Amino acid sequence: MIRRMPASGGRVRRPAHRPDHALSRDWRAWAADNLLAGRTREDVAAVLVAQGVSVEEAAAQVAAIDASPAMAAGRRYAAQTRRLELVARLLAEHGRTATSPTAVERRAGVTPAEFFDRYYATSTPVVLTDVVTRWRAFGRWTPEYLKARVGDVEVTAAFGRESDPDYDMNTPKHSRPVRFADFIDQVLAAGESNDLYLVANNRNMDRAALQTLYDDVTLDPAVLDPKRLGGSTALWVGPAGTVTPLHHDTSNILFGQVYGRKRFRLIAPWETAMFAAMRGVYSRIDPEAPDLTQWPAYAKVTVKDVTLEPGDMLFIPAGWWHHVRALSVSINLAFTNFTRTNAFDWYRPGEAR
């Protein structure tokens, strides 16, 4: 199939010919793109003829493009891209053969060795059901408890999110200091809202005054390094209705549901249909209401759907797309200080050129 022609404002743009009938830059790029995709010279030239280029000129132009050194280099990269796409497709197709391809496994009794071998090393999400439940925080951390214990601490939270379509990307712009007790009062009074949220980017767990909360948390030193809590722990507090838009992280995460409930939608990084909608580490796709007219390939993407109940801990592998909605007032504690390699900041395909 011939790829679409260059467009401007939604209309097909015809080639801009100079007196010597040279093709515009956009049309040359279009021709090269179709040749790299495997179209024949004749097919590409036929489209140019239909746009008003003479038969002789179209054939000459396409032949020159096809024989250029740049095309030789482009073919090498195109071949490598097709090979990598086949690998990604193989992973995606295998995933769809699962008995429940949209489910996330729920496990108890997972040893550190099994966790690292079966889930961490294979980039496989899992819900661990008996980690948070062993913490003193479980059943203790309520909004009222946090208010009584650390309510006088000044924290940073994001406000005014609903007025900004890029609220998560612009978290620093929306963040301001607030007394923790006052923030909790606002959360409890908000009802269902995405307007205020204490999020990971606020880095509140690096505050010395909140370190006392670690007394309520028990970490397995074989999985999480207790000496590297600084900069590796995130506290999330917000009302029902808070949303973290579809994005991926560049590190593995253990996300603990201490209080309340949250719904996650997860998509594997090898679902190449996601590439077209990338914007940095974010996606333009809303998995709650995907626009399939704009992103038709998304219809074939496998989306894992899991709701975290109080006491659950979700392992989110690096690179996995995830969209999060709080179903109730929620308190979460998340960790990235694994005892295995967790430095994948180079994984930014949405910024690749």
C-alpha positions as CSV (number, residue, x, y, z in Angstrom):
1,M,0.0,0.0,0.0
2,I,1.3,3.5,-0.9
3,R,1.8,5.6,2.2
4,R,-0.2,8.8,2.5
5,M,1.1,11.9,0.7
6,P,2.4,14.9,2.7
7,A,-0.5,16.8,4.2
8,S,-1.0,20.4,5.5
9,G,-4.1,21.3,7.4
10,G,-5.7,18.0,6.7
11,R,-5.6,18.4,2.9
12,V,-3.3,16.6,0.5
13,R,-0.5,18.9,-0.5
14,R,0.5,18.8,-4.2
15,P,4.2,18.9,-5.1
16,A,5.6,22.4,-5.4
17,H,7.4,22.4,-8.8
18,R,10.2,24.8,-9.7
19,P,10.7,25.6,-13.4
20,D,13.1,22.7,-13.6
21,H,10.3,20.4,-12.3
22,A,12.4,19.3,-9.3
23,L,10.2,17.7,-6.6
24,S,9.7,19.6,-3.3
25,R,11.5,18.3,-0.2
26,D,8.3,16.9,1.2
27,W,7.6,14.9,-2.0
28,R,11.1,13.6,-2.1
29,A,10.8,12.5,1.5
30,W,7.4,10.8,0.7
31,A,8.9,9.0,-2.3
32,A,11.9,7.8,-0.2
33,D,9.6,6.7,2.6
34,N,7.5,4.5,0.2
35,L,10.6,3.1,-1.5
36,L,12.0,2.1,2.0
37,A,8.6,0.5,2.8
38,G,9.1,-1.8,-0.2
39,R,7.0,0.0,-2.9
40,T,8.3,-0.3,-6.4
41,R,9.7,2.6,-8.4
42,E,6.8,2.2,-10.8
43,D,4.1,2.5,-8.1
44,V,5.7,5.6,-6.6
45,A,6.2,7.2,-10.0
46,A,2.5,6.5,-10.8
47,V,1.4,8.6,-7.9
48,L,3.6,11.5,-8.9
49,V,2.2,11.3,-12.5
50,A,-1.3,11.5,-11.0
51,Q,-0.2,14.7,-9.3
52,G,0.9,16.3,-12.5
53,V,4.5,15.3,-13.0
54,S,5.3,14.0,-16.5
55,V,5.9,10.3,-16.9
56,E,9.6,10.9,-17.9
57,E,10.3,13.3,-15.0
58,A,8.6,11.1,-12.4
59,A,10.6,8.1,-13.5
60,A,13.8,10.0,-13.5
61,Q,13.2,11.6,-10.1
62,V,12.2,8.3,-8.5
63,A,15.2,6.5,-10.0
64,A,17.6,9.3,-8.7
65,I,16.1,9.0,-5.2
66,D,16.3,5.2,-5.2
67,A,19.9,5.2,-6.4
68,S,21.2,7.8,-3.9
69,P,23.7,7.0,-1.1
70,A,21.2,8.2,1.5
71,M,18.8,5.5,0.3
72,A,21.4,2.8,0.7
73,A,22.0,3.9,4.3
74,G,18.2,4.2,4.8
75,R,17.7,0.6,3.6
76,R,20.1,-0.7,6.2
77,Y,18.3,1.1,9.0
78,A,14.9,0.1,7.6
79,A,15.9,-3.5,7.5
80,Q,17.1,-3.3,11.1
81,T,13.8,-1.6,12.1
82,R,11.8,-4.4,10.5
83,R,13.8,-7.0,12.4
84,L,13.2,-5.3,15.7
85,E,9.5,-4.9,14.9
86,L,9.3,-8.6,14.3
87,V,10.8,-9.3,17.7
88,A,8.4,-6.9,19.4
89,R,5.5,-8.4,17.4
90,L,6.5,-11.9,18.6
91,L,6.5,-10.8,22.2
92,A,3.1,-9.1,21.8
93,E,1.5,-12.1,20.0
94,H,2.8,-14.5,22.6
95,G,1.3,-12.3,25.3
96,R,-2.1,-12.5,23.6
97,T,-2.1,-16.3,23.9
98,A,-2.3,-16.2,27.7
99,T,-5.5,-17.6,29.3
100,S,-6.3,-14.1,30.6
101,P,-4.1,-11.7,28.6
102,T,-5.6,-8.6,30.2
103,A,-5.1,-9.9,33.8
104,V,-2.2,-9.3,36.2
105,E,-1.0,-12.3,38.3
106,R,-1.7,-12.0,42.0
107,R,0.8,-13.7,44.2
108,A,1.7,-14.3,47.9
109,G,4.8,-16.0,49.2
110,V,7.1,-14.9,46.4
111,T,10.7,-15.1,47.5
112,P,13.3,-12.5,46.5
113,A,15.0,-14.9,44.1
114,E,11.6,-15.8,42.5
115,F,10.6,-12.1,42.3
116,F,13.8,-11.2,40.5
117,D,13.9,-14.2,38.2
118,R,10.3,-14.5,37.3
119,Y,9.1,-10.9,37.2
120,Y,11.9,-8.4,37.4
121,A,14.2,-10.1,34.8
122,T,11.3,-10.8,32.5
123,S,9.6,-7.4,32.7
124,T,6.4,-9.0,34.0
125,P,3.9,-7.0,36.2
126,V,2.7,-8.8,39.3
127,V,0.5,-7.9,42.3
128,L,2.2,-9.0,45.6
129,T,-0.6,-9.5,48.1
130,D,1.4,-10.1,51.3
131,V,4.0,-7.3,51.4
132,V,2.1,-4.2,52.5
133,T,-0.1,-6.3,54.7
134,R,3.0,-7.0,56.9
135,W,3.6,-3.3,57.5
136,R,2.4,-1.5,60.6
137,A,1.2,1.1,58.2
138,F,-1.4,-1.3,56.9
139,G,-4.6,-0.6,58.7
140,R,-3.0,2.3,60.5
141,W,-2.3,4.8,57.7
142,T,-5.6,6.6,57.3
143,P,-5.9,10.3,56.4
144,E,-6.7,11.0,60.0
145,Y,-3.7,9.1,61.2
146,L,-1.3,11.0,58.9
147,K,-2.9,14.2,60.0
148,A,-2.4,13.4,63.7
149,R,1.1,12.1,63.3
150,V,2.8,14.4,60.7
151,G,0.0,17.0,60.1
152,D,2.3,20.0,61.1
153,V,4.9,19.0,58.5
154,E,5.1,21.3,55.4
155,V,4.7,19.2,52.3
156,T,4.5,20.1,48.6
157,A,1.4,19.2,46.6
158,A,0.0,19.9,43.2
159,F,-3.1,22.1,42.9
160,G,-5.2,23.4,40.0
161,R,-4.6,20.3,37.9
162,E,-8.1,20.3,36.3
163,S,-7.5,23.6,34.5
164,D,-4.4,22.2,32.6
165,P,-4.7,19.4,30.0
166,D,-1.0,18.7,30.6
167,Y,-1.3,18.8,34.4
168,D,1.0,15.8,35.1
169,M,3.7,17.0,32.7
170,N,3.5,20.4,34.3
171,T,3.5,19.3,38.0
172,P,6.2,21.8,39.0
173,K,4.1,24.6,37.8
174,H,1.1,23.4,39.9
175,S,3.0,22.6,43.1
176,R,3.2,24.7,46.2
177,P,3.9,24.2,49.9
178,V,1.1,23.4,52.2
179,R,0.7,22.1,55.8
180,F,0.0,18.4,55.6
181,A,-3.0,18.6,57.9
182,D,-4.6,21.3,55.8
183,F,-3.9,19.3,52.6
184,I,-5.6,16.2,54.1
185,D,-8.6,18.3,55.1
186,Q,-8.9,19.5,51.5
187,V,-8.6,16.0,50.2
188,L,-11.4,14.8,52.4
189,A,-13.6,17.7,51.4
190,A,-12.9,17.4,47.7
191,G,-15.2,14.5,46.9
192,E,-14.2,13.1,43.5
193,S,-11.6,15.4,42.0
194,N,-8.4,15.5,40.0
195,D,-7.6,19.0,41.1
196,L,-5.3,18.3,44.0
197,Y,-2.7,15.6,44.5
198,L,0.5,14.8,46.4
199,V,2.6,13.0,43.9
200,A,6.0,11.4,43.4
201,N,7.4,14.4,41.7
202,N,6.8,16.4,44.8
203,R,9.6,14.3,46.5
204,N,8.0,14.6,50.0
205,M,9.6,11.5,51.4
206,D,13.0,13.2,51.2
207,R,11.8,15.6,53.9
208,A,13.5,14.8,57.2
209,A,10.2,15.5,59.1
210,L,8.5,12.6,57.3
211,Q,11.2,10.0,57.9
212,T,9.4,8.9,61.0
213,L,6.8,7.3,58.7
214,Y,9.4,4.6,57.8
215,D,8.9,3.2,61.3
216,D,5.6,1.8,60.0
217,V,7.2,0.1,56.9
218,T,9.1,-3.2,56.8
219,L,11.3,-3.7,53.8
220,D,13.0,-6.9,52.7
221,P,16.6,-5.9,52.3
222,A,17.1,-8.6,49.7
223,V,14.7,-6.8,47.4
224,L,14.9,-3.1,48.4
225,D,18.1,-1.5,49.7
226,P,17.2,0.4,53.0
227,K,20.3,2.5,52.6
228,R,19.0,4.1,49.4
229,L,15.6,5.4,50.5
230,G,16.5,8.9,49.7
231,G,15.4,9.9,46.3
232,S,13.9,6.4,45.8
233,T,10.6,6.6,47.7
234,A,7.4,8.4,46.7
235,L,4.3,9.2,48.8
236,W,1.0,9.6,47.0
237,V,-2.1,11.1,48.7
238,G,-5.2,12.3,47.0
239,P,-9.0,12.1,46.7
240,A,-11.1,9.7,44.5
241,G,-10.9,10.8,40.9
242,T,-7.2,11.6,40.8
243,V,-5.7,10.5,37.5
244,T,-2.1,9.9,36.4
245,P,-2.3,9.9,32.5
246,L,-0.8,7.2,30.4
247,H,3.0,7.3,30.6
248,H,6.0,5.0,31.2
249,D,8.8,5.3,33.8
250,T,12.4,4.7,33.2
251,S,12.9,2.6,36.3
252,N,11.2,-0.4,37.9
253,I,8.7,0.5,40.6
254,L,7.0,-1.3,43.5
255,F,3.8,0.6,44.2
256,G,2.1,-0.1,47.5
257,Q,-1.6,0.5,48.1
258,V,-1.7,1.3,51.8
259,Y,-5.2,2.8,51.9
260,G,-8.0,3.1,49.4
261,R,-8.3,1.6,45.9
262,K,-6.7,2.4,42.5
263,R,-7.3,1.1,39.0
264,F,-4.3,0.6,36.7
265,R,-4.2,0.0,33.0
266,L,-0.9,-1.3,31.8
267,I,0.5,-1.8,28.3
268,A,3.7,-3.6,27.5
269,P,6.6,-1.6,25.9
270,W,6.8,-4.0,23.0
271,E,3.3,-2.9,21.8
272,T,4.7,-0.8,18.9
273,A,1.3,0.6,18.1
274,M,1.9,3.0,21.0
275,F,4.8,4.7,19.2
276,A,2.7,7.0,17.1
277,A,1.1,8.6,20.1
278,M,4.3,9.1,22.1
279,R,5.1,12.5,23.6
280,G,8.3,12.0,25.6
281,V,7.4,9.5,28.3
282,Y,3.7,10.4,28.0
283,S,1.1,9.1,25.5
284,R,-1.6,11.1,23.8
285,I,-3.9,8.2,24.2
286,D,-6.5,8.2,26.9
287,P,-7.2,4.5,27.6
288,E,-10.4,5.3,29.4
289,A,-11.8,6.8,26.1
290,P,-9.4,6.1,23.3
291,D,-9.9,8.0,20.0
292,L,-9.7,5.1,17.5
293,T,-10.2,7.4,14.6
294,Q,-6.9,9.1,15.4
295,W,-5.1,6.1,16.8
296,P,-6.7,3.1,15.0
297,A,-3.8,0.7,15.8
298,Y,-4.6,1.0,19.5
299,A,-7.6,-1.2,19.0
300,K,-5.2,-4.2,18.8
301,V,-3.2,-3.3,21.8
302,T,-3.5,-5.6,24.8
303,V,-4.3,-3.6,27.9
304,K,-3.9,-5.2,31.3
305,D,-6.5,-4.0,33.8
306,V,-6.0,-4.4,37.6
307,T,-7.5,-2.8,40.6
308,L,-5.3,-2.5,43.7
309,E,-7.1,-3.2,47.0
310,P,-5.7,-2.1,50.3
311,G,-2.6,-4.2,51.1
312,D,-1.7,-4.9,47.5
313,M,1.7,-4.0,46.0
314,L,2.1,-3.7,42.2
315,F,5.3,-4.3,40.4
316,I,5.5,-2.0,37.4
317,P,8.4,-2.9,35.2
318,A,10.4,-0.1,33.5
319,G,9.0,1.0,30.2
320,W,5.4,-0.4,30.8
321,W,2.8,2.2,30.0
322,H,0.4,2.8,32.9
323,H,-2.7,4.9,33.5
324,V,-3.9,5.3,37.1
325,R,-7.3,6.4,38.5
326,A,-8.0,6.6,42.2
327,L,-11.4,4.9,43.0
328,S,-11.4,6.3,46.5
329,V,-9.2,8.5,48.8
330,S,-5.9,6.8,48.5
331,I,-2.5,6.7,50.3
332,N,0.4,5.0,48.4
333,L,4.1,4.4,49.0
334,A,6.3,3.5,46.1
335,F,9.9,2.4,45.8
336,T,12.6,2.2,43.2
337,N,15.6,1.3,45.4
338,F,16.0,-2.3,44.2
339,T,19.1,-4.3,45.0
340,R,19.4,-5.1,41.3
341,T,20.2,-2.8,38.4
342,N,17.4,-0.2,38.0
343,A,19.1,2.5,35.9
344,F,17.3,2.7,32.6
345,D,17.0,6.4,32.1
346,W,18.3,5.8,28.5
347,Y,14.9,4.2,27.8
348,R,13.1,7.2,26.2
349,P,11.9,6.0,22.8
350,G,9.4,8.9,22.7
351,E,12.3,11.3,22.6
352,A,14.3,9.4,20.0
353,R,15.1,11.1,16.7
